[in-house]
C-alpha cells in the first residue's frame, strides 16, 4: 500500500508543479473569442434584421 501512496504523492507533486508553472494553458486573448462572438452575437442579429424585412 505504501508504494501506491508514494506514487500518488509523486504524481500529485508533478501535476501541482505543472499547474503552478502556468504552462498547462496558453494565455487568454480576446482574439480567441472572435469566432464564438460572431456565432452567438453577430449571426442572430443579422438574422433578426433580415427576418424583420422579409
Predicted model as a PDB file, atoms N, CA, C, CB and O in Angstrom, pLDDT in the B-factor column:
MODEL        1                                                                  
ATOM      1  N   UNK A   1       0.810  -1.205   0.000  1.00 57.00           N  
ATOM      2  CA  UNK A   1       0.000   0.000   0.000  1.00 57.00           C  
ATOM      3  C   UNK A   1       0.850   1.264   0.000  1.00 57.00           C  
ATOM      4  CB  UNK A   1      -0.920   0.001   1.194  1.00 57.00           C  
ATOM      5  O   UNK A   1       0.476   2.273  -0.598  1.00 57.00           O  
ATOM      6  N   UNK A   2       1.979   1.204   0.665  1.00 72.00           N  
ATOM      7  CA  UNK A   2       2.786   2.417   0.757  1.00 72.00           C  
ATOM      8  C   UNK A   2       3.324   2.841  -0.610  1.00 72.00           C  
ATOM      9  CB  UNK A   2       3.942   2.206   1.730  1.00 72.00           C  
ATOM     10  O   UNK A   2       3.520   4.031  -0.854  1.00 72.00           O  
ATOM     11  N   UNK A   3       3.564   1.881  -1.499  1.00 89.00           N  
ATOM     12  CA  UNK A   3       4.076   2.257  -2.809  1.00 89.00           C  
ATOM     13  C   UNK A   3       3.018   3.010  -3.609  1.00 89.00           C  
ATOM     14  CB  UNK A   3       4.538   1.017  -3.577  1.00 89.00           C  
ATOM     15  O   UNK A   3       3.346   3.935  -4.352  1.00 89.00           O  
ATOM     16  N   UNK A   4       1.762   2.625  -3.463  1.00 90.00           N  
ATOM     17  CA  UNK A   4       0.692   3.337  -4.155  1.00 90.00           C  
ATOM     18  C   UNK A   4       0.579   4.758  -3.620  1.00 90.00           C  
ATOM     19  CB  UNK A   4      -0.651   2.594  -3.999  1.00 90.00           C  
ATOM     20  O   UNK A   4       0.386   5.706  -4.381  1.00 90.00           O  
ATOM     21  N   UNK A   5       0.700   4.896  -2.304  1.00 90.00           N  
ATOM     22  CA  UNK A   5       0.635   6.231  -1.704  1.00 90.00           C  
ATOM     23  C   UNK A   5       1.814   7.089  -2.146  1.00 90.00           C  
ATOM     24  CB  UNK A   5       0.605   6.131  -0.174  1.00 90.00           C  
ATOM     25  O   UNK A   5       1.659   8.285  -2.390  1.00 90.00           O  
ATOM     26  N   UNK A   6       2.989   6.479  -2.250  1.00 91.00           N  
ATOM     27  CA  UNK A   6       4.167   7.219  -2.700  1.00 91.00           C  
ATOM     28  C   UNK A   6       4.012   7.646  -4.166  1.00 91.00           C  
ATOM     29  CB  UNK A   6       5.438   6.362  -2.524  1.00 91.00           C  
ATOM     30  O   UNK A   6       4.362   8.770  -4.526  1.00 91.00           O  
ATOM     31  N   UNK A   7       3.492   6.752  -5.002  1.00 92.00           N  
ATOM     32  CA  UNK A   7       3.257   7.096  -6.400  1.00 92.00           C  
ATOM     33  C   UNK A   7       2.238   8.226  -6.517  1.00 92.00           C  
ATOM     34  CB  UNK A   7       2.778   5.867  -7.182  1.00 92.00           C  
ATOM     35  O   UNK A   7       2.381   9.134  -7.335  1.00 92.00           O  
ATOM     36  N   UNK A   8       1.207   8.147  -5.679  1.00 93.00           N  
ATOM     37  CA  UNK A   8       0.180   9.198  -5.688  1.00 93.00           C  
ATOM     38  C   UNK A   8       0.787  10.545  -5.301  1.00 93.00           C  
ATOM     39  CB  UNK A   8      -0.976   8.840  -4.726  1.00 93.00           C  
ATOM     40  O   UNK A   8       0.500  11.562  -5.932  1.00 93.00           O  
ATOM     41  N   UNK A   9       1.618  10.552  -4.274  1.00 93.00           N  
ATOM     42  CA  UNK A   9       2.256  11.799  -3.839  1.00 93.00           C  
ATOM     43  C   UNK A   9       3.166  12.360  -4.930  1.00 93.00           C  
ATOM     44  CB  UNK A   9       3.061  11.568  -2.549  1.00 93.00           C  
ATOM     45  O   UNK A   9       3.180  13.567  -5.173  1.00 93.00           O  
ATOM     46  N   UNK A  10       3.918  11.488  -5.579  1.00 93.00           N  
ATOM     47  CA  UNK A  10       4.809  11.939  -6.647  1.00 93.00           C  
ATOM     48  C   UNK A  10       4.005  12.523  -7.819  1.00 93.00           C  
ATOM     49  CB  UNK A  10       5.693  10.771  -7.134  1.00 93.00           C  
ATOM     50  O   UNK A  10       4.335  13.586  -8.345  1.00 93.00           O  
ATOM     51  N   UNK A  11       2.959  11.812  -8.209  1.00 93.00           N  
ATOM     52  CA  UNK A  11       2.124  12.295  -9.313  1.00 93.00           C  
ATOM     53  C   UNK A  11       1.460  13.616  -8.952  1.00 93.00           C  
ATOM     54  CB  UNK A  11       1.057  11.251  -9.680  1.00 93.00           C  
ATOM     55  O   UNK A  11       1.366  14.520  -9.784  1.00 93.00           O  
ATOM     56  N   UNK A  12       1.006  13.724  -7.725  1.00 94.00           N  
ATOM     57  CA  UNK A  12       0.378  14.969  -7.260  1.00 94.00           C  
ATOM     58  C   UNK A  12       1.375  16.117  -7.286  1.00 94.00           C  
ATOM     59  CB  UNK A  12      -0.189  14.795  -5.838  1.00 94.00           C  
ATOM     60  O   UNK A  12       1.032  17.226  -7.695  1.00 94.00           O  
ATOM     61  N   UNK A  13       2.591  15.867  -6.860  1.00 94.00           N  
ATOM     62  CA  UNK A  13       3.616  16.908  -6.881  1.00 94.00           C  
ATOM     63  C   UNK A  13       3.952  17.338  -8.302  1.00 94.00           C  
ATOM     64  CB  UNK A  13       4.874  16.421  -6.179  1.00 94.00           C  
ATOM     65  O   UNK A  13       4.151  18.523  -8.568  1.00 94.00           O  
ATOM     66  N   UNK A  14       4.015  16.368  -9.215  1.00 91.00           N  
ATOM     67  CA  UNK A  14       4.302  16.699 -10.614  1.00 91.00           C  
ATOM     68  C   UNK A  14       3.195  17.564 -11.186  1.00 91.00           C  
ATOM     69  CB  UNK A  14       4.469  15.421 -11.457  1.00 91.00           C  
ATOM     70  O   UNK A  14       3.466  18.584 -11.819  1.00 91.00           O  
ATOM     71  N   UNK A  15       1.949  17.165 -10.969  1.00 90.00           N  
ATOM     72  CA  UNK A  15       0.820  17.928 -11.501  1.00 90.00           C  
ATOM     73  C   UNK A  15       0.716  19.310 -10.858  1.00 90.00           C  
ATOM     74  CB  UNK A  15      -0.481  17.158 -11.287  1.00 90.00           C  
ATOM     75  O   UNK A  15       0.390  20.287 -11.533  1.00 90.00           O  
ATOM     76  N   UNK A  16       0.989  19.391  -9.579  1.00 91.00           N  
ATOM     77  CA  UNK A  16       0.951  20.678  -8.894  1.00 91.00           C  
ATOM     78  C   UNK A  16       2.035  21.607  -9.422  1.00 91.00           C  
ATOM     79  CB  UNK A  16       1.110  20.486  -7.387  1.00 91.00           C  
ATOM     80  O   UNK A  16       1.803  22.805  -9.582  1.00 91.00           O  
ATOM     81  N   UNK A  17       3.213  21.064  -9.692  1.00 90.00           N  
ATOM     82  CA  UNK A  17       4.300  21.865 -10.253  1.00 90.00           C  
ATOM     83  C   UNK A  17       3.935  22.377 -11.645  1.00 90.00           C  
ATOM     84  CB  UNK A  17       5.598  21.040 -10.314  1.00 90.00           C  
ATOM     85  O   UNK A  17       4.199  23.535 -11.971  1.00 90.00           O  
ATOM     86  N   UNK A  18       3.322  21.511 -12.473  1.00 87.00           N  
ATOM     87  CA  UNK A  18       2.889  21.943 -13.799  1.00 87.00           C  
ATOM     88  C   UNK A  18       1.848  23.046 -13.700  1.00 87.00           C  
ATOM     89  CB  UNK A  18       2.329  20.763 -14.590  1.00 87.00           C  
ATOM     90  O   UNK A  18       1.889  24.020 -14.452  1.00 87.00           O  
ATOM     91  N   UNK A  19       0.920  22.889 -12.771  1.00 87.00           N  
ATOM     92  CA  UNK A  19      -0.148  23.879 -12.621  1.00 87.00           C  
ATOM     93  C   UNK A  19       0.406  25.227 -12.161  1.00 87.00           C  
ATOM     94  CB  UNK A  19      -1.200  23.378 -11.625  1.00 87.00           C  
ATOM     95  O   UNK A  19      -0.007  26.276 -12.655  1.00 87.00           O  
ATOM     96  N   UNK A  20       1.333  25.191 -11.220  1.00 88.00           N  
ATOM     97  CA  UNK A  20       1.910  26.438 -10.707  1.00 88.00           C  
ATOM     98  C   UNK A  20       2.786  27.135 -11.745  1.00 88.00           C  
ATOM     99  CB  UNK A  20       2.728  26.159  -9.452  1.00 88.00           C  
ATOM    100  O   UNK A  20       2.925  28.358 -11.724  1.00 88.00           O  
ATOM    101  N   UNK A  21       3.369  26.365 -12.644  1.00 86.00           N  
ATOM    102  CA  UNK A  21       4.249  26.970 -13.650  1.00 86.00           C  
ATOM    103  C   UNK A  21       3.461  27.737 -14.707  1.00 86.00           C  
ATOM    104  CB  UNK A  21       5.098  25.895 -14.320  1.00 86.00           C  
ATOM    105  O   UNK A  21       4.011  28.610 -15.378  1.00 86.00           O  
ATOM    106  N   UNK A  22       2.169  27.414 -14.859  1.00 78.00           N  
ATOM    107  CA  UNK A  22       1.342  28.131 -15.826  1.00 78.00           C  
ATOM    108  C   UNK A  22       1.518  27.669 -17.257  1.00 78.00           C  
ATOM    109  CB  UNK A  22       1.635  29.578 -15.750  1.00 78.00           C  
ATOM    110  O   UNK A  22       1.098  28.363 -18.183  1.00 78.00           O  
ATOM    111  N   UNK A  23       2.128  26.517 -17.460  1.00 77.00           N  
ATOM    112  CA  UNK A  23       2.359  26.023 -18.816  1.00 77.00           C  
ATOM    113  C   UNK A  23       1.243  25.124 -19.319  1.00 77.00           C  
ATOM    114  CB  UNK A  23       3.659  25.280 -18.871  1.00 77.00           C  
ATOM    115  O   UNK A  23       1.296  24.663 -20.459  1.00 77.00           O  
ATOM    116  N   UNK A  24       0.242  24.867 -18.503  1.00 78.00           N  
ATOM    117  CA  UNK A  24      -0.824  23.959 -18.918  1.00 78.00           C  
ATOM    118  C   UNK A  24      -1.751  24.605 -19.936  1.00 78.00           C  
ATOM    119  CB  UNK A  24      -1.623  23.504 -17.711  1.00 78.00           C  
ATOM    120  O   UNK A  24      -2.237  23.927 -20.841  1.00 78.00           O  
ATOM    121  N   UNK A  25      -2.002  25.885 -19.806  1.00 78.00           N  
ATOM    122  CA  UNK A  25      -2.920  26.571 -20.705  1.00 78.00           C  
ATOM    123  C   UNK A  25      -2.248  27.806 -21.294  1.00 78.00           C  
ATOM    124  CB  UNK A  25      -4.217  26.961 -19.968  1.00 78.00           C  
ATOM    125  O   UNK A  25      -1.513  28.507 -20.599  1.00 78.00           O  
ATOM    126  N   UNK A  26      -2.497  28.071 -22.568  1.00 78.00           N  
ATOM    127  CA  UNK A  26      -1.946  29.294 -23.145  1.00 78.00           C  
ATOM    128  C   UNK A  26      -2.677  30.510 -22.585  1.00 78.00           C  
ATOM    129  CB  UNK A  26      -2.045  29.266 -24.688  1.00 78.00           C  
ATOM    130  O   UNK A  26      -3.809  30.381 -22.118  1.00 78.00           O  
ATOM    131  N   UNK A  27      -2.056  31.681 -22.622  1.00 76.00           N  
ATOM    132  CA  UNK A  27      -2.718  32.879 -22.115  1.00 76.00           C  
ATOM    133  C   UNK A  27      -3.963  33.202 -22.932  1.00 76.00           C  
ATOM    134  CB  UNK A  27      -1.755  34.067 -22.130  1.00 76.00           C  
ATOM    135  O   UNK A  27      -3.987  33.007 -24.148  1.00 76.00           O  
ATOM    136  N   UNK A  28      -4.984  33.691 -22.264  1.00 76.00           N  
ATOM    137  CA  UNK A  28      -6.245  34.004 -22.928  1.00 76.00           C  
ATOM    138  C   UNK A  28      -6.139  35.339 -23.634  1.00 76.00           C  
ATOM    139  CB  UNK A  28      -7.406  34.021 -21.923  1.00 76.00           C  
ATOM    140  O   UNK A  28      -5.648  36.319 -23.074  1.00 76.00           O  
ATOM    141  N   UNK A  29      -6.611  35.365 -24.882  1.00 80.00           N  
ATOM    142  CA  UNK A  29      -6.643  36.603 -25.650  1.00 80.00           C  
ATOM    143  C   UNK A  29      -8.047  36.803 -26.184  1.00 80.00           C  
ATOM    144  CB  UNK A  29      -5.606  36.580 -26.806  1.00 80.00           C  
ATOM    145  O   UNK A  29      -8.761  35.830 -26.428  1.00 80.00           O  
ATOM    146  N   UNK A  30      -8.451  38.043 -26.370  1.00 80.00           N  
ATOM    147  CA  UNK A  30      -9.781  38.323 -26.887  1.00 80.00           C  
ATOM    148  C   UNK A  30      -9.932  37.820 -28.317  1.00 80.00           C  
ATOM    149  CB  UNK A  30     -10.071  39.817 -26.822  1.00 80.00           C  
ATOM    150  O   UNK A  30     -11.037  37.490 -28.746  1.00 80.00           O  
ATOM    151  N   UNK A  31      -8.833  37.760 -29.050  1.00 80.00           N  
ATOM    152  CA  UNK A  31      -8.876  37.278 -30.431  1.00 80.00           C  
ATOM    153  C   UNK A  31      -9.335  35.826 -30.481  1.00 80.00           C  
ATOM    154  CB  UNK A  31      -7.500  37.421 -31.096  1.00 80.00           C  
ATOM    155  O   UNK A  31      -9.885  35.390 -31.492  1.00 80.00           O  
ATOM    156  N   UNK A  32      -9.119  35.076 -29.414  1.00 78.00           N  
ATOM    157  CA  UNK A  32      -9.558  33.689 -29.373  1.00 78.00           C  
ATOM    158  C   UNK A  32     -11.077  33.580 -29.337  1.00 78.00           C  
ATOM    159  CB  UNK A  32      -8.960  32.986 -28.171  1.00 78.00           C  
ATOM    160  O   UNK A  32     -11.630  32.532 -29.670  1.00 78.00           O  
ATOM    161  N   UNK A  33     -11.751  34.643 -28.939  1.00 85.00           N  
ATOM    162  CA  UNK A  33     -13.200  34.621 -28.800  1.00 85.00           C  
ATOM    163  C   UNK A  33     -13.918  35.117 -30.054  1.00 85.00           C  
ATOM    164  CB  UNK A  33     -13.612  35.457 -27.615  1.00 85.00           C  
ATOM    165  O   UNK A  33     -15.148  35.161 -30.077  1.00 85.00           O  
ATOM    166  N   UNK A  34     -13.179  35.488 -31.088  1.00 85.00           N  
ATOM    167  CA  UNK A  34     -13.793  36.074 -32.280  1.00 85.00           C  
ATOM    168  C   UNK A  34     -14.856  35.183 -32.908  1.00 85.00           C  
ATOM    169  CB  UNK A  34     -12.734  36.374 -33.299  1.00 85.00           C  
ATOM    170  O   UNK A  34     -15.954  35.652 -33.211  1.00 85.00           O  
ATOM    171  N   UNK A  35     -14.551  33.923 -33.106  1.00 84.00           N  
ATOM    172  CA  UNK A  35     -15.496  33.007 -33.748  1.00 84.00           C  
ATOM    173  C   UNK A  35     -16.727  32.813 -32.882  1.00 84.00           C  
ATOM    174  CB  UNK A  35     -14.833  31.654 -34.031  1.00 84.00           C  
ATOM    175  O   UNK A  35     -17.854  32.865 -33.373  1.00 84.00           O  
ATOM    176  N   UNK A  36     -16.511  32.592 -31.600  1.00 85.00           N  
ATOM    177  CA  UNK A  36     -17.643  32.409 -30.688  1.00 85.00           C  
ATOM    178  C   UNK A  36     -18.508  33.655 -30.637  1.00 85.00           C  
ATOM    179  CB  UNK A  36     -17.151  32.058 -29.284  1.00 85.00           C  
ATOM    180  O   UNK A  36     -19.735  33.558 -30.616  1.00 85.00           O  
ATOM    181  N   UNK A  37     -17.889  34.811 -30.616  1.00 84.00           N  
ATOM    182  CA  UNK A  37     -18.634  36.062 -30.596  1.00 84.00           C  
ATOM    183  C   UNK A  37     -19.445  36.232 -31.880  1.00 84.00           C  
ATOM    184  CB  UNK A  37     -17.680  37.248 -30.409  1.00 84.00           C  
ATOM    185  O   UNK A  37     -20.592  36.677 -31.833  1.00 84.00           O  
ATOM    186  N   UNK A  38     -18.869  35.885 -33.006  1.00 82.00           N  
ATOM    187  CA  UNK A  38     -19.581  36.001 -34.278  1.00 82.00           C  
ATOM    188  C   UNK A  38     -20.789  35.073 -34.317  1.00 82.00           C  
ATOM    189  CB  UNK A  38     -18.642  35.690 -35.445  1.00 82.00           C  
ATOM    190  O   UNK A  38     -21.852  35.458 -34.802  1.00 82.00           O  
ATOM    191  N   UNK A  39     -20.633  33.875 -33.817  1.00 86.00           N  
ATOM    192  CA  UNK A  39     -21.731  32.915 -33.855  1.00 86.00           C  
ATOM    193  C   UNK A  39     -22.842  33.292 -32.890  1.00 86.00           C  
ATOM    194  CB  UNK A  39     -21.223  31.524 -33.535  1.00 86.00           C  
ATOM    195  O   UNK A  39     -24.019  33.177 -33.233  1.00 86.00           O  
ATOM    196  N   UNK A  40     -22.492  33.741 -31.688  1.00 89.00           N  
ATOM    197  CA  UNK A  40     -23.508  33.982 -30.664  1.00 89.00           C  
ATOM    198  C   UNK A  40     -24.118  35.373 -30.717  1.00 89.00           C  
ATOM    199  CB  UNK A  40     -22.917  33.762 -29.314  1.00 89.00           C  
ATOM    200  O   UNK A  40     -25.213  35.577 -30.192  1.00 89.00           O  
ATOM    201  N   UNK A  41     -23.443  36.335 -31.334  1.00 89.00           N  
ATOM    202  CA  UNK A  41     -23.967  37.705 -31.348  1.00 89.00           C  
ATOM    203  C   UNK A  41     -24.285  38.175 -32.762  1.00 89.00           C  
ATOM    204  CB  UNK A  41     -22.966  38.659 -30.703  1.00 89.00           C  
ATOM    205  O   UNK A  41     -25.412  38.587 -33.039  1.00 89.00           O  
ATOM    206  N   UNK A  42     -23.328  38.118 -33.634  1.00 87.00           N  
ATOM    207  CA  UNK A  42     -23.490  38.705 -34.962  1.00 87.00           C  
ATOM    208  C   UNK A  42     -24.523  37.960 -35.806  1.00 87.00           C  
ATOM    209  CB  UNK A  42     -22.159  38.722 -35.684  1.00 87.00           C  
ATOM    210  O   UNK A  42     -25.390  38.590 -36.411  1.00 87.00           O  
ATOM    211  N   UNK A  43     -24.446  36.651 -35.855  1.00 87.00           N  
ATOM    212  CA  UNK A  43     -25.388  35.908 -36.691  1.00 87.00           C  
ATOM    213  C   UNK A  43     -26.839  36.067 -36.239  1.00 87.00           C  
ATOM    214  CB  UNK A  43     -25.020  34.443 -36.695  1.00 87.00           C  
ATOM    215  O   UNK A  43     -27.702  36.277 -37.091  1.00 87.00           O  
ATOM    216  N   UNK A  44     -27.153  35.980 -34.949  1.00 90.00           N  
ATOM    217  CA  UNK A  44     -28.544  36.208 -34.548  1.00 90.00           C  
ATOM    218  C   UNK A  44     -29.025  37.631 -34.861  1.00 90.00           C  
ATOM    219  CB  UNK A  44     -28.700  35.934 -33.063  1.00 90.00           C  
ATOM    220  O   UNK A  44     -30.181  37.820 -35.239  1.00 90.00           O  
ATOM    221  N   UNK A  45     -28.162  38.615 -34.709  1.00 91.00           N  
ATOM    222  CA  UNK A  45     -28.542  39.998 -35.013  1.00 91.00           C  
ATOM    223  C   UNK A  45     -28.827  40.142 -36.501  1.00 91.00           C  
ATOM    224  CB  UNK A  45     -27.429  40.985 -34.579  1.00 91.00           C  
ATOM    225  O   UNK A  45     -29.811  40.772 -36.889  1.00 91.00           O  
ATOM    226  N   UNK A  46     -27.982  39.567 -37.324  1.00 91.00           N  
ATOM    227  CA  UNK A  46     -28.199  39.623 -38.776  1.00 91.00           C  
ATOM    228  C   UNK A  46     -29.496  38.902 -39.140  1.00 91.00           C  
ATOM    229  CB  UNK A  46     -27.000  38.994 -39.537  1.00 91.00           C  
ATOM    230  O   UNK A  46     -30.256  39.379 -39.982  1.00 91.00           O  
ATOM    231  N   UNK A  47     -29.749  37.758 -38.510  1.00 91.00           N  
ATOM    232  CA  UNK A  47     -30.972  37.007 -38.789  1.00 91.00           C  
ATOM    233  C   UNK A  47     -32.206  37.798 -38.374  1.00 91.00           C  
ATOM    234  CB  UNK A  47     -30.946  35.656 -38.069  1.00 91.00           C  
ATOM    235  O   UNK A  47     -33.216  37.764 -39.077  1.00 91.00           O  
ATOM    236  N   UNK A  48     -32.152  38.503 -37.262  1.00 93.00           N  
ATOM    237  CA  UNK A  48     -33.285  39.327 -36.835  1.00 93.00           C  
ATOM    238  C   UNK A  48     -33.539  40.475 -37.805  1.00 93.00           C  
ATOM    239  CB  UNK A  48     -33.041  39.877 -35.432  1.00 93.00           C  
ATOM    240  O   UNK A  48     -34.687  40.767 -38.140  1.00 93.00           O  
ATOM    241  N   UNK A  49     -32.480  41.118 -38.250  1.00 93.00           N  
ATOM    242  CA  UNK A  49     -32.628  42.228 -39.187  1.00 93.00           C  
ATOM    243  C   UNK A  49     -33.199  41.736 -40.508  1.00 93.00           C  
ATOM    244  CB  UNK A  49     -31.281  42.928 -39.417  1.00 93.00           C  
ATOM    245  O   UNK A  49     -34.122  42.346 -41.048  1.00 93.00           O  
ATOM    246  N   UNK A  50     -32.667  40.648 -41.033  1.00 93.00           N  
ATOM    247  CA  UNK A  50     -33.160  40.103 -42.300  1.00 93.00           C  
ATOM    248  C   UNK A  50     -34.605  39.633 -42.130  1.00 93.00           C  
ATOM    249  CB  UNK A  50     -32.258  38.932 -42.789  1.00 93.00           C  
ATOM    250  O   UNK A  50     -35.441  39.876 -43.000  1.00 93.00           O  
ATOM    251  N   UNK A  51     -34.899  38.971 -41.030  1.00 92.00           N  
ATOM    252  CA  UNK A  51     -36.249  38.486 -40.777  1.00 92.00           C  
ATOM    253  C   UNK A  51     -37.268  39.609 -40.640  1.00 92.00           C  
ATOM    254  CB  UNK A  51     -36.260  37.646 -39.535  1.00 92.00           C  
ATOM    255  O   UNK A  51     -38.434  39.444 -40.998  1.00 92.00           O  
ATOM    256  N   UNK A  52     -36.838  40.725 -40.134  1.00 93.00           N  
ATOM    257  CA  UNK A  52     -37.737  41.872 -39.971  1.00 93.00           C  
ATOM    258  C   UNK A  52     -38.227  42.397 -41.317  1.00 93.00           C  
ATOM    259  CB  UNK A  52     -37.035  42.991 -39.203  1.00 93.00           C  
ATOM    260  O   UNK A  52     -39.375  42.818 -41.457  1.00 93.00           O  
ATOM    261  N   UNK A  53     -37.327  42.363 -42.311  1.00 89.00           N  
ATOM    262  CA  UNK A  53     -37.667  42.937 -43.610  1.00 89.00           C  
ATOM    263  C   UNK A  53     -38.263  41.917 -44.590  1.00 89.00           C  
ATOM    264  CB  UNK A  53     -36.438  43.557 -44.218  1.00 89.00           C  
ATOM    265  O   UNK A  53     -38.689  42.302 -45.679  1.00 89.00           O  
ATOM    266  N   UNK A  54     -38.302  40.668 -44.241  1.00 84.00           N  
ATOM    267  CA  UNK A  54     -38.854  39.669 -45.171  1.00 84.00           C  
ATOM    268  C   UNK A  54     -40.341  39.525 -45.020  1.00 84.00           C  
ATOM    269  CB  UNK A  54     -38.197  38.325 -44.963  1.00 84.00           C  
ATOM    270  O   UNK A  54     -40.959  38.728 -45.727  1.00 84.00           O  
TER     271      UNK A  54                                                      
ENDMDL                                                                          
END                                                                             
